[in-house]
Amino acid sequence: MKTQQDGRHSVGIDIGGTFTDVVCVGDGQTHIFKLPSTRRNPSLAVEAAIRQLAEQHGVASEGIARFVHGTTVATNAVLERKGARIGLIATEGFSDVLEIGRQMRRQMYDLKIQPQTPGWLAPGVRRVEVSERVAADGSIVVPMDEKSLQAAVQKLLEQEVEAIAVSLLFSFANPSHERAVADYIHEVAPQLPVSLSSEVDPAFREYERTAVTAFDGYVKPVVDRYLENMETSLLQAKIPAPLQIMQSRGGLAASQVARQRPVRLFLSGPAAGVIGGSATARAAGFEDAITIDVGGTSSDIALIKSGEALVRSETTISGYAVRVPMVDIETLGAGGGSLVWLDAAKGLRVGPESAGSEPGPACYDRGGERPTVTDASVVLGYLDPAYFAGGTLTLKSELAEKAIREHVAEPMGLSVSAAALGIHRIANAQMAEGIRLVSLNRGHDPREFALVPLGGAGSLHAVPLAEELGLNRVLVPRYPGVLSAAGLLAAPVEHEVSSAFNKPLQEAGHEEVRDFLSELDRKTAELMAAESLEGLQTERRHLADVCYLGQSYTLEVPLDIENTEPFERLYRDFEDMHHRIYGHATGAGAKLVNLRSIHRAHLPSTDLALEAVEGVALKGQRSVWFQGSDIPQDAAVYDRSLLKQDDGPLRGPAVIEQSDTTVLVPPGWRGQLVEGEALLLEQEATA
């Protein structure tokens, strides 16, 4: 694989709800820019990015050696209900698992709540049963009935399904029946995509396993078409680089591998931002950090501990449980484009609905009339209307003022500036709650972490958030507005394979577990073999999902099978983790539920090259409103590209501008460049 070290270019492109972010590194230069996302066809923004690299930056397509992409196409297919028309094949008597779901009421006191079960994925007419039965130990109780299989598949074909999901009882213990179903479908309908639960999620819990397999089938044709079109576009543009895709867990996969396991692409864009934030924090000497990626549509918050992003085994997409390992990200409907509204009691609300890129905030002058958080930022003086997105988009401050006055200030009897401050206060409160969810709710004190803001709007909200949460360090990356795209270039190639191993810890045999992990390693190595990683060293690690005997939910704990006492160490680590997260450890017996193999290869570094620029960083002053002040204050305005590490600390009130974001430094805070060209903001000591 050719790399940046060969003098070629590496390109990372992340498509968000409002903007598509582009980072290109090569020949000692870094090119970054943003383009409006094209919602109807996201690949159009990618094609526009390739043209702009060639026309404005002289980057020839033939010189692109790496092309890495973060996409929301899988997530959007679910959120917008635009996936494939799927059928579901289940064991006789178990076709209604999707409708039954779990007996969980998250909104316990809402008497009108409707059950959130993804029955719409595969309505009753498209759920069929086959006569077969596998026991919990993997033994076959009822052999597969060929006639019932033929009838079931024929019924789905008559329903004109576009994909089929297969989830048979206890198939994770013995997948032979599911494979027989797949073989028959491929025989009678070779072009029909098939998702098997024994491959997608080989673990117990019938509802979760069936749901994630159904989602895999639901997004597979959509993802397959999207990535095929992307590959075709790269070929037409004469780009020799293979297409790499960010996965939910934070590792890259070749496009052809990602197409086989599309459900692992949920939230791939936000995962890239976390990887970029982690790299920035490590370079500046911080192993523990909290990233907050504030884009135009949402805020994505994650916690990094000891240099590693936390990973969870299950998340919620559009209200539905999706059991896929992914970076532990809390997503809030609060971003720069979040719409501001008043409830029935004239209470101020922000989001979750967003103006997006079409029509965008009122100040974009593209038809949007309702106020957004970005409009409030313009009114408060945080944003320079003539230098938004590096001057590529001129904002209309009068339209922002008009929208806030008509929709917020006058109905509430406030001045426009007071209404704008209120909008920011509400948005910050929502973001602060999200930070508490990923820190305090996971057993971590947020005051022990550095806050790393990402996204176009993250740096505007970072210091007010730090003040509310009691943090005294904010680390702003060199290019926070496009760090998701930069994180794509910093991410390793990674694949993971897991399988159920349901046995009490004290009954697990050392050789038995070693052999089981060896088989998982073999399957993971097959996935890595498709990545063209010649000459790169692959790391390998093992994890176990562990719980107390009788407990329903597990914790993921590292497992070193080569340790002299692997299970004793595993149990101690499990108890420590349980105490940290839940506040207690019982000392009771534990069991292994799933085992997991992860293989990772780090690609050669693609550090963002920084071109030396001479000049005076101070651009001037402008009037800015800060929380807690009744009058605006004169804030110094700096050009981030002209700041130097040997400059003395700059003190608030200040605004630091760059092409991809604006950094707000309130009174009482100071900032200075540190290693990696990150900007470290710290609270001034008070007498």
C-alpha positions as CSV (number, residue, x, y, z in Angstrom):
1,M,0.0,0.0,0.0
2,K,1.4,3.4,-0.9
3,T,1.4,5.9,1.8
4,Q,1.9,9.6,2.5
5,Q,5.6,8.8,3.0
6,D,5.8,8.1,-0.8
7,G,5.0,11.8,-1.5
8,R,1.5,11.0,-2.4
9,H,-1.7,12.5,-1.1
10,S,-4.1,11.1,1.6
11,V,-7.7,12.3,1.5
12,G,-10.3,12.0,4.3
13,I,-13.9,13.0,3.6
14,D,-16.6,13.0,6.2
15,I,-20.2,13.7,5.3
16,G,-22.3,15.4,8.0
17,G,-25.8,16.6,8.1
18,T,-24.9,20.2,7.1
19,F,-21.4,20.2,5.8
20,T,-19.0,17.7,4.1
21,D,-15.6,18.1,5.5
22,V,-12.4,17.5,3.5
23,V,-8.8,17.0,4.6
24,C,-6.0,16.4,2.1
25,V,-2.4,15.8,3.2
26,G,0.6,15.5,0.9
27,D,3.7,17.1,-0.5
28,G,4.3,18.9,2.8
29,Q,0.9,20.7,2.6
30,T,-2.5,20.4,4.2
31,H,-5.6,21.4,2.4
32,I,-8.9,21.7,4.4
33,F,-12.3,22.9,3.3
34,K,-16.0,22.4,3.8
35,L,-18.7,21.9,1.2
36,P,-22.5,21.9,1.8
37,S,-23.7,18.3,2.1
38,T,-26.1,17.1,-0.7
39,R,-28.8,15.3,1.2
40,R,-30.5,13.7,-1.8
41,N,-27.3,12.2,-3.1
42,P,-24.3,12.5,-0.7
43,S,-21.8,11.2,-3.2
44,L,-22.3,14.5,-5.2
45,A,-20.5,16.4,-2.4
46,V,-17.7,13.9,-2.6
47,E,-17.4,14.4,-6.4
48,A,-17.4,18.2,-5.8
49,A,-14.6,17.8,-3.3
50,I,-12.4,15.8,-5.7
51,R,-12.9,18.6,-8.4
52,Q,-12.1,21.3,-5.9
53,L,-8.9,19.5,-4.8
54,A,-7.8,19.4,-8.5
55,E,-8.9,22.8,-9.6
56,Q,-8.1,25.0,-6.5
57,H,-5.3,23.1,-4.9
58,G,-3.6,21.3,-7.7
59,V,-4.1,17.8,-6.3
60,A,-4.1,15.4,-9.3
61,S,-6.5,12.5,-8.9
62,E,-3.6,10.1,-9.9
63,G,-1.6,11.3,-6.9
64,I,-4.2,10.3,-4.3
65,A,-2.8,7.1,-2.6
66,R,-5.3,6.9,0.3
67,F,-9.0,7.7,0.2
68,V,-10.8,7.3,3.5
69,H,-14.5,8.0,3.9
70,G,-16.9,8.4,6.9
71,T,-20.5,8.0,5.9
72,T,-23.9,8.3,7.6
73,V,-25.7,6.5,4.8
74,A,-26.5,3.4,7.0
75,T,-27.8,5.6,9.9
76,N,-29.8,7.8,7.6
77,A,-31.5,4.8,6.0
78,V,-32.9,3.9,9.4
79,L,-33.7,7.4,10.6
80,E,-35.5,8.2,7.3
81,R,-37.0,4.7,6.9
82,K,-35.5,4.5,3.4
83,G,-33.9,1.0,3.7
84,A,-34.7,-2.1,1.7
85,R,-37.9,-4.1,1.7
86,I,-36.8,-7.1,3.7
87,G,-38.2,-10.4,4.7
88,L,-37.4,-12.3,7.9
89,I,-37.1,-16.0,8.3
90,A,-37.4,-17.4,11.9
91,T,-37.7,-20.7,13.7
92,E,-41.3,-22.0,13.8
93,G,-43.1,-20.2,16.7
94,F,-40.6,-17.3,16.8
95,S,-41.6,-15.0,14.0
96,D,-43.0,-12.3,16.2
97,V,-39.8,-11.6,18.2
98,L,-39.5,-8.2,16.6
99,E,-43.0,-7.2,17.7
100,I,-42.7,-8.6,21.2
101,G,-39.4,-6.8,21.9
102,R,-38.4,-6.3,25.6
103,Q,-40.5,-5.5,28.6
104,M,-38.8,-2.1,29.1
105,R,-40.6,1.2,29.5
106,R,-38.0,4.0,29.5
107,Q,-40.7,6.6,30.0
108,M,-42.4,4.8,32.8
109,Y,-44.9,7.5,33.8
110,D,-46.0,8.4,30.2
111,L,-49.5,6.7,30.0
112,K,-49.7,7.4,26.3
113,I,-46.3,6.1,25.3
114,Q,-46.3,3.8,22.2
115,P,-44.1,0.7,22.3
116,Q,-40.9,1.2,20.3
117,T,-40.5,-2.1,18.5
118,P,-39.1,-2.2,15.0
119,G,-42.0,-4.3,13.5
120,W,-42.0,-1.9,10.6
121,L,-38.7,-3.5,9.5
122,A,-40.5,-6.7,8.5
123,P,-44.3,-6.6,8.9
124,G,-46.2,-9.8,9.6
125,V,-46.8,-10.6,6.0
126,R,-43.0,-10.6,5.4
127,R,-42.1,-12.7,8.4
128,V,-42.1,-16.4,7.7
129,E,-41.2,-19.5,9.7
130,V,-39.3,-22.7,9.0
131,S,-39.6,-26.0,10.8
132,E,-36.3,-26.6,12.6
133,R,-34.9,-26.4,16.1
134,V,-31.5,-26.1,17.6
135,A,-31.0,-26.5,21.4
136,A,-29.1,-24.1,23.6
137,D,-26.1,-26.4,23.5
138,G,-26.0,-26.5,19.7
139,S,-27.5,-30.0,19.3
140,I,-30.2,-30.4,16.7
141,V,-33.6,-31.2,18.1
142,V,-35.6,-30.9,14.9
143,P,-33.8,-31.2,11.6
144,M,-34.4,-28.6,8.9
145,D,-37.6,-29.3,7.0
146,E,-36.8,-28.7,3.3
147,K,-40.5,-28.2,2.3
148,S,-41.1,-25.5,4.9
149,L,-37.9,-23.8,3.8
150,Q,-38.9,-23.8,0.2
151,A,-42.4,-22.5,1.1
152,A,-41.0,-19.8,3.3
153,V,-38.6,-18.5,0.7
154,Q,-41.2,-18.6,-2.1
155,K,-43.6,-16.5,0.0
156,L,-41.0,-13.9,0.5
157,L,-40.1,-13.8,-3.2
158,E,-43.8,-13.3,-3.9
159,Q,-43.6,-10.3,-1.6
160,E,-40.9,-8.9,-3.8
161,V,-38.4,-8.5,-0.9
162,E,-35.1,-6.8,-1.6
163,A,-33.1,-8.6,1.1
164,I,-33.7,-11.4,3.6
165,A,-32.7,-11.6,7.2
166,V,-32.4,-15.0,8.9
167,S,-32.5,-15.4,12.6
168,L,-33.0,-19.0,13.9
169,L,-33.2,-20.0,17.5
170,F,-29.7,-20.7,19.0
171,S,-28.0,-20.4,15.7
172,F,-25.0,-18.8,17.5
173,A,-24.4,-22.2,19.1
174,N,-24.8,-24.1,15.8
175,P,-25.2,-22.1,12.5
176,S,-25.7,-25.1,10.2
177,H,-29.4,-24.5,9.7
178,E,-28.9,-20.8,8.9
179,R,-26.2,-21.7,6.4
180,A,-28.6,-24.2,4.8
181,V,-31.2,-21.4,4.5
182,A,-28.6,-19.1,2.9
183,D,-27.5,-21.8,0.4
184,Y,-31.1,-22.4,-0.7
185,I,-31.8,-18.6,-1.2
186,H,-28.6,-18.2,-3.2
187,E,-29.7,-21.1,-5.3
188,V,-33.1,-19.8,-6.2
189,A,-32.4,-16.1,-6.0
190,P,-28.6,-15.5,-6.5
191,Q,-28.8,-11.7,-6.5
192,L,-30.8,-11.4,-3.2
193,P,-28.7,-10.1,-0.3
194,V,-28.9,-12.4,2.8
195,S,-28.0,-11.5,6.4
196,L,-27.5,-14.4,8.9
197,S,-27.7,-13.7,12.6
198,S,-24.9,-16.3,13.2
199,E,-22.6,-14.0,11.2
200,V,-24.0,-10.5,12.1
201,D,-24.4,-11.1,15.9
202,P,-23.6,-14.6,17.2
203,A,-24.8,-14.0,20.7
204,F,-27.7,-14.8,22.9
205,R,-30.8,-12.6,23.5
206,E,-33.3,-13.4,20.8
207,Y,-34.8,-9.9,20.3
208,E,-31.5,-8.0,20.1
209,R,-30.0,-10.6,17.8
210,T,-33.0,-10.6,15.5
211,A,-33.2,-6.8,15.5
212,V,-29.6,-6.2,14.5
213,T,-29.8,-8.9,11.8
214,A,-33.0,-7.3,10.4
215,F,-31.2,-3.9,10.4
216,D,-28.2,-5.4,8.6
217,G,-30.6,-6.7,5.9
218,Y,-32.4,-3.4,5.9
219,V,-29.4,-1.3,5.1
220,K,-27.3,-3.8,3.1
221,P,-28.7,-2.9,-0.4
222,V,-28.5,0.8,0.4
223,V,-25.0,0.7,1.6
224,D,-24.0,-1.7,-1.2
225,R,-25.3,0.7,-3.9
226,Y,-23.8,3.7,-2.2
227,L,-20.3,2.2,-1.9
228,E,-20.4,0.7,-5.4
229,N,-21.3,4.2,-6.8
230,M,-18.5,5.7,-4.7
231,E,-16.0,3.1,-6.1
232,T,-17.2,3.8,-9.6
233,S,-16.8,7.6,-9.0
234,L,-13.2,7.0,-7.9
235,L,-12.4,5.0,-10.9
236,Q,-13.9,7.6,-13.2
237,A,-11.9,10.3,-11.5
238,K,-8.8,8.1,-12.1
239,I,-8.0,7.8,-8.4
240,P,-5.9,4.7,-7.8
241,A,-6.5,4.6,-4.0
242,P,-8.7,1.8,-2.7
243,L,-11.8,3.1,-0.8
244,Q,-11.6,2.7,2.9
245,I,-14.6,3.2,5.2
246,M,-14.8,4.1,8.9
247,Q,-16.6,1.6,11.1
248,S,-18.6,2.2,14.2
249,R,-15.9,0.9,16.5
250,G,-13.4,3.4,15.2
251,G,-11.4,1.3,12.8
252,L,-11.2,1.3,9.0
253,A,-12.3,-1.4,6.6
254,A,-11.9,-1.9,2.9
255,S,-15.1,-1.1,1.0
256,Q,-15.7,-4.6,-0.1
257,V,-15.5,-5.8,3.5
258,A,-17.7,-3.0,4.8
259,R,-20.3,-4.0,2.2
260,Q,-20.5,-7.5,3.7
261,R,-21.1,-6.1,7.2
262,P,-23.0,-2.8,6.7
263,V,-24.6,-2.7,10.1
264,R,-21.1,-1.9,11.5
265,L,-21.2,1.5,9.7
266,F,-23.7,3.1,12.0
267,L,-22.3,6.4,13.4
268,S,-19.1,6.0,11.5
269,G,-18.6,9.8,11.0
270,P,-18.8,10.7,14.7
271,A,-16.4,7.8,15.5
272,A,-13.8,9.4,13.2
273,G,-14.1,12.6,15.2
274,V,-13.4,10.8,18.4
275,I,-10.3,9.1,16.9
276,G,-9.1,12.5,15.8
277,G,-9.7,14.0,19.2
278,S,-7.9,11.2,20.9
279,A,-4.8,11.7,18.7
280,T,-4.9,15.5,19.4
281,A,-5.1,14.9,23.2
282,R,-2.3,12.3,23.2
283,A,0.0,14.7,21.2
284,A,-0.6,17.4,23.8
285,G,0.1,15.0,26.7
286,F,-3.5,14.2,27.8
287,E,-4.5,10.5,28.1
288,D,-8.0,11.3,29.4
289,A,-10.3,13.6,27.4
290,I,-13.9,14.2,26.6
291,T,-14.7,15.1,23.0
292,I,-17.7,17.1,21.9
293,D,-18.4,17.4,18.2
294,V,-20.8,20.2,17.6
295,G,-21.9,20.2,14.0
296,G,-24.8,21.7,12.2
297,T,-27.4,19.1,13.2
298,S,-26.2,17.5,16.4
299,S,-23.6,17.2,19.1
300,D,-21.7,13.9,19.5
301,I,-20.0,13.4,22.9
302,A,-17.5,10.7,23.8
303,L,-15.1,9.8,26.6
304,I,-11.4,8.8,26.1
305,K,-9.7,7.0,29.0
306,S,-6.0,6.1,29.0
307,G,-5.8,7.0,25.3
308,E,-8.6,4.7,24.2
309,A,-12.2,5.7,23.3
310,L,-14.8,3.8,25.3
311,V,-16.7,1.3,23.3
312,R,-20.2,0.0,24.0
313,S,-21.8,-3.2,22.7
314,E,-25.2,-1.7,22.0
315,T,-26.7,1.7,21.0
316,T,-30.1,3.1,20.1
317,I,-30.9,4.3,16.6
318,S,-34.2,6.1,16.1
319,G,-35.4,4.5,19.4
320,Y,-34.5,1.0,18.5
321,A,-31.8,-1.2,20.1
322,V,-28.9,-2.0,17.8
323,R,-26.4,-4.4,19.2
324,V,-23.2,-3.4,17.4
325,P,-19.8,-2.6,19.0
326,M,-19.3,1.1,18.5
327,V,-17.5,4.1,20.0
328,D,-19.6,5.1,23.1
329,I,-21.1,8.3,21.7
330,E,-24.0,10.3,23.1
331,T,-25.8,12.1,20.4
332,L,-27.9,15.1,21.1
333,G,-30.2,17.1,18.8
334,A,-28.3,20.3,19.6
335,G,-26.0,21.8,16.9
336,G,-25.4,25.1,15.1
337,G,-28.4,24.5,12.9
338,S,-30.8,23.5,15.7
339,L,-34.0,25.4,15.4
340,V,-35.1,27.5,18.3
341,W,-38.8,27.5,19.3
342,L,-41.2,28.3,22.1
343,D,-43.4,25.7,23.8
344,A,-47.0,26.1,24.8
345,A,-45.9,27.9,28.0
346,K,-43.6,30.2,26.0
347,G,-40.6,28.3,27.3
348,L,-37.4,28.6,25.2
349,R,-36.4,25.3,23.4
350,V,-33.5,24.4,21.2
351,G,-33.7,21.4,18.8
352,P,-33.9,18.6,18.1
353,E,-35.2,19.7,14.7
354,S,-32.5,21.2,12.5
355,A,-32.4,23.6,9.6
356,G,-29.6,21.5,8.2
357,S,-27.8,22.8,5.0
358,E,-31.1,23.2,3.1
359,P,-32.4,25.8,3.8
360,G,-30.0,26.4,6.7
361,P,-30.1,29.1,9.4
362,A,-31.8,32.4,8.7
363,C,-28.4,34.1,8.3
364,Y,-27.5,31.9,5.4
365,D,-30.1,33.7,3.3
366,R,-31.2,30.5,1.6
367,G,-34.9,30.6,2.6
368,G,-34.7,29.7,6.3
369,E,-36.8,32.0,8.4
370,R,-36.7,30.3,11.8
371,P,-33.9,31.2,14.2
372,T,-31.1,28.7,15.0
373,V,-28.1,28.6,17.4
374,T,-25.9,29.9,14.6
375,D,-28.1,32.9,14.2
376,A,-27.7,33.5,18.0
377,S,-23.9,33.3,17.5
378,V,-24.0,36.0,14.8
379,V,-26.1,38.3,17.0
380,L,-23.8,37.9,20.0
381,G,-20.7,38.8,17.9
382,Y,-19.1,35.3,18.1
383,L,-19.0,34.9,14.3
384,D,-17.7,37.3,11.7
385,P,-20.4,37.3,9.0
386,A,-17.7,38.0,6.3
387,Y,-15.4,35.1,7.5
388,F,-17.8,32.2,8.1
389,A,-16.3,28.9,6.8
390,G,-13.2,30.8,5.8
391,G,-15.2,33.4,3.9
392,T,-16.8,30.9,1.6
393,L,-20.2,31.8,2.9
394,T,-21.3,35.4,3.8
395,L,-23.8,35.6,6.6
396,K,-26.6,38.2,6.8
397,S,-26.6,39.4,10.4
398,E,-29.8,41.4,9.8
399,L,-31.7,38.2,8.9
400,A,-30.4,36.5,12.1
401,E,-31.6,39.5,14.2
402,K,-35.0,39.5,12.4
403,A,-35.6,35.8,13.0
404,I,-34.7,36.0,16.7
405,R,-36.7,39.2,17.3
406,E,-39.9,37.8,15.7
407,H,-39.8,34.2,17.0
408,V,-38.1,34.6,20.4
409,A,-37.4,38.2,21.7
410,E,-40.8,39.8,21.1
411,P,-42.9,36.9,22.3
412,M,-40.8,36.6,25.4
413,G,-40.5,40.4,26.1
414,L,-36.7,40.3,25.8
415,S,-34.1,42.2,23.9
416,V,-32.6,40.4,20.9
417,S,-29.2,40.1,22.6
418,A,-30.8,38.6,25.8
419,A,-32.8,36.2,23.7
420,A,-29.6,35.1,21.9
421,L,-27.8,34.6,25.2
422,G,-30.7,32.5,26.4
423,I,-30.5,30.4,23.2
424,H,-26.8,29.7,23.9
425,R,-27.6,29.0,27.6
426,I,-30.2,26.4,26.7
427,A,-28.0,24.7,24.1
428,N,-25.0,24.6,26.5
429,A,-27.2,23.1,29.2
430,Q,-28.3,20.3,26.9
431,M,-24.6,19.6,25.9
432,A,-23.5,19.6,29.5
433,E,-26.1,17.0,30.3
434,G,-24.7,14.9,27.5
435,I,-21.2,15.2,28.9
436,R,-22.5,14.0,32.3
437,L,-24.1,11.0,30.6
438,V,-20.8,9.8,29.1
439,S,-18.8,10.6,32.2
440,L,-20.7,10.5,35.6
441,N,-23.0,7.8,34.3
442,R,-20.0,5.6,33.4
443,G,-18.3,6.2,36.7
444,H,-15.9,9.0,35.7
445,D,-15.5,12.5,37.2
446,P,-15.5,14.9,34.2
447,R,-13.3,17.3,36.1
448,E,-10.4,14.9,35.7
449,F,-10.6,15.2,31.8
450,A,-9.6,17.7,29.2
451,L,-12.5,18.9,27.0
452,V,-11.7,18.6,23.3
453,P,-14.2,20.5,21.1
454,L,-14.7,19.4,17.5
455,G,-16.9,20.4,14.7
456,G,-17.6,23.8,13.3
457,A,-19.4,25.1,16.4
458,G,-17.7,23.1,19.2
459,S,-15.1,25.8,20.0
460,L,-17.8,28.4,20.5
461,H,-19.4,26.3,23.3
462,A,-16.4,24.6,24.9
463,V,-15.4,27.1,27.6
464,P,-19.0,27.8,28.8
465,L,-19.4,24.1,29.0
466,A,-16.2,23.7,30.9
467,E,-17.3,26.4,33.4
468,E,-20.6,24.7,34.0
469,L,-19.0,21.3,34.6
470,G,-16.1,22.5,36.6
471,L,-13.4,21.6,34.1
472,N,-10.4,23.9,33.9
473,R,-8.8,22.7,30.6
474,V,-10.0,22.9,27.1
475,L,-7.9,21.6,24.2
476,V,-8.8,23.0,20.8
477,P,-7.2,21.0,17.9
478,R,-5.5,22.7,15.0
479,Y,-8.4,22.0,12.7
480,P,-11.4,21.2,14.9
481,G,-14.0,22.0,12.3
482,V,-12.8,19.1,10.1
483,L,-11.3,16.8,12.7
484,S,-13.7,14.0,11.8
485,A,-12.2,14.0,8.3
486,A,-8.7,14.2,9.8
487,G,-9.5,11.4,12.2
488,L,-10.2,9.2,9.2
489,L,-6.6,9.5,8.3
490,A,-5.4,8.8,11.9
491,A,-7.6,5.7,12.4
492,P,-6.1,2.2,12.2
493,V,-7.5,-0.7,10.1
494,E,-9.4,-2.8,12.5
495,H,-11.7,-5.9,12.4
496,E,-13.5,-7.7,15.2
497,V,-15.2,-11.1,15.4
498,S,-17.1,-12.3,18.4
499,S,-19.1,-15.3,19.4
500,A,-21.2,-16.6,22.3
501,F,-19.3,-18.6,25.0
502,N,-21.9,-19.0,27.7
503,K,-20.1,-20.7,30.7
504,P,-19.5,-20.0,34.4
505,L,-16.0,-18.6,34.8
506,Q,-15.0,-21.3,37.3
507,E,-15.9,-24.0,34.7
508,A,-14.0,-22.4,31.8
509,G,-11.0,-24.5,30.8
510,H,-7.8,-22.7,29.8
511,E,-7.2,-24.8,26.7
512,E,-10.9,-24.7,25.8
513,V,-10.9,-20.9,25.8
514,R,-7.6,-20.7,24.0
515,D,-8.9,-22.9,21.2
516,F,-12.1,-20.8,21.0
517,L,-10.1,-17.6,20.7
518,S,-7.8,-19.2,18.1
519,E,-10.8,-19.8,15.9
520,L,-12.0,-16.2,16.3
521,D,-8.5,-15.1,15.5
522,R,-8.6,-17.1,12.3
523,K,-11.8,-15.5,11.2
524,T,-10.6,-12.0,12.0
525,A,-7.3,-12.6,10.1
526,E,-9.4,-13.5,7.1
527,L,-11.0,-10.1,7.2
528,M,-7.7,-8.3,7.7
529,A,-6.3,-10.2,4.7
530,A,-8.6,-8.2,2.4
531,E,-7.0,-5.0,3.5
532,S,-3.7,-5.0,1.5
533,L,-1.6,-4.5,4.6
534,E,1.7,-5.9,3.3
535,G,4.6,-4.9,5.6
536,L,2.4,-3.6,8.4
537,Q,2.4,-5.3,11.9
538,T,-1.0,-6.4,13.2
539,E,-1.8,-6.1,16.9
540,R,-4.2,-8.7,18.4
541,R,-6.2,-8.5,21.6
542,H,-9.0,-10.4,23.2
543,L,-12.0,-9.3,25.2
544,A,-14.7,-11.0,27.1
545,D,-18.3,-10.0,28.0
546,V,-18.6,-10.9,31.7
547,C,-21.5,-10.7,34.2
548,Y,-22.4,-12.1,37.6
549,L,-24.3,-15.3,37.6
550,G,-27.9,-14.4,37.3
551,Q,-27.2,-10.9,36.0
552,S,-28.8,-9.9,32.7
553,Y,-26.2,-7.4,31.3
554,T,-22.5,-7.7,30.7
555,L,-19.3,-5.6,30.9
556,E,-16.6,-5.9,28.3
557,V,-13.3,-6.8,30.0
558,P,-9.8,-7.4,28.5
559,L,-8.7,-11.0,28.5
560,D,-5.1,-12.0,28.4
561,I,-5.2,-15.8,27.8
562,E,-1.4,-15.9,27.9
563,N,-1.4,-14.7,31.5
564,T,-0.4,-17.3,34.1
565,E,-3.8,-16.8,35.8
566,P,-6.0,-15.3,33.0
567,F,-9.4,-16.0,34.7
568,E,-8.4,-14.7,38.1
569,R,-7.1,-11.5,36.5
570,L,-10.3,-11.2,34.4
571,Y,-12.5,-11.5,37.4
572,R,-10.5,-8.9,39.4
573,D,-10.8,-6.5,36.4
574,F,-14.5,-7.2,36.1
575,E,-15.1,-6.4,39.7
576,D,-13.1,-3.2,39.5
577,M,-15.1,-2.1,36.5
578,H,-18.4,-3.1,38.0
579,H,-17.6,-1.1,41.2
580,R,-16.6,2.0,39.2
581,I,-19.6,2.0,36.9
582,Y,-22.3,0.7,39.3
583,G,-20.9,1.7,42.7
584,H,-20.6,-1.8,44.1
585,A,-19.0,-5.3,43.5
586,T,-20.6,-8.3,45.1
587,G,-17.8,-10.9,45.1
588,A,-20.3,-13.4,43.6
589,G,-19.6,-15.9,40.9
590,A,-19.3,-14.7,37.3
591,K,-19.7,-16.1,33.9
592,L,-18.3,-15.6,30.4
593,V,-21.1,-14.7,27.9
594,N,-19.2,-13.7,24.7
595,L,-15.6,-13.8,23.6
596,R,-14.1,-11.3,21.1
597,S,-11.0,-11.1,18.9
598,I,-9.8,-7.7,17.6
599,H,-7.0,-7.3,15.1
600,R,-5.6,-3.8,14.4
601,A,-3.0,-2.4,12.0
602,H,-1.7,1.2,12.3
603,L,-1.1,2.8,8.9
604,P,1.9,5.2,8.5
605,S,1.3,8.6,10.0
606,T,-0.4,11.3,8.0
607,D,0.3,14.2,10.3
608,L,-1.3,17.4,9.2
609,A,1.5,19.5,7.6
610,L,1.5,23.0,8.8
611,E,2.8,25.7,6.5
612,A,4.6,28.5,8.3
613,V,2.8,31.9,7.9
614,E,4.3,35.2,8.9
615,G,2.3,38.1,10.2
616,V,0.6,39.7,13.2
617,A,-2.0,37.4,14.8
618,L,-4.1,40.3,16.3
619,K,-6.7,41.3,13.7
620,G,-8.6,43.9,15.7
621,Q,-11.5,44.0,18.1
622,R,-15.2,43.6,18.0
623,S,-18.1,43.9,20.5
624,V,-19.1,40.5,21.9
625,W,-21.7,39.4,24.4
626,F,-20.8,37.0,27.2
627,Q,-22.9,35.0,29.6
628,G,-23.4,36.9,32.9
629,S,-22.8,40.4,31.5
630,D,-25.5,43.0,30.8
631,I,-23.4,44.8,28.3
632,P,-21.2,43.7,25.4
633,Q,-17.4,43.7,25.8
634,D,-14.6,44.6,23.5
635,A,-12.9,41.3,22.6
636,A,-9.5,41.0,20.8
637,V,-9.8,39.1,17.5
638,Y,-6.9,36.8,16.5
639,D,-6.0,34.9,13.4
640,R,-5.3,31.3,14.5
641,S,-2.9,30.6,11.6
642,L,-0.6,33.4,12.8
643,L,-0.3,32.3,16.4
644,K,3.0,30.9,17.5
645,Q,4.0,28.5,20.3
646,D,6.5,31.0,21.7
647,D,3.9,33.8,21.9
648,G,2.8,34.7,25.4
649,P,-0.6,33.5,26.5
650,L,-3.5,35.4,25.1
651,R,-6.2,36.4,27.6
652,G,-10.0,36.7,27.3
653,P,-12.2,38.3,26.3
654,A,-11.0,37.1,22.9
655,V,-12.2,35.5,19.7
656,I,-9.8,33.3,17.6
657,E,-10.8,32.8,14.0
658,Q,-9.8,30.2,11.5
659,S,-11.3,28.9,8.3
660,D,-13.1,25.9,9.9
661,T,-14.2,27.2,13.3
662,T,-14.2,30.1,15.7
663,V,-12.8,29.8,19.3
664,L,-14.5,31.8,22.0
665,V,-12.3,32.8,25.0
666,P,-14.4,34.4,27.7
667,P,-13.0,36.7,30.4
668,G,-11.0,34.8,33.1
669,W,-9.5,32.3,30.6
670,R,-6.2,32.3,28.8
671,G,-4.9,30.3,25.8
672,Q,-1.5,29.2,24.4
673,L,-0.4,26.9,21.7
674,V,1.0,23.5,22.8
675,E,2.5,20.4,21.2
676,G,0.7,19.5,18.0
677,E,-0.3,23.1,17.4
678,A,-3.4,22.6,19.6
679,L,-4.6,25.5,21.6
680,L,-4.8,24.9,25.3
681,L,-7.3,27.1,27.1
682,E,-7.1,27.3,30.9
683,Q,-9.0,29.1,33.6
684,E,-7.0,31.9,35.2
685,A,-6.3,31.5,38.9
686,T,-8.4,33.7,41.1
687,A,-7.1,35.5,44.1
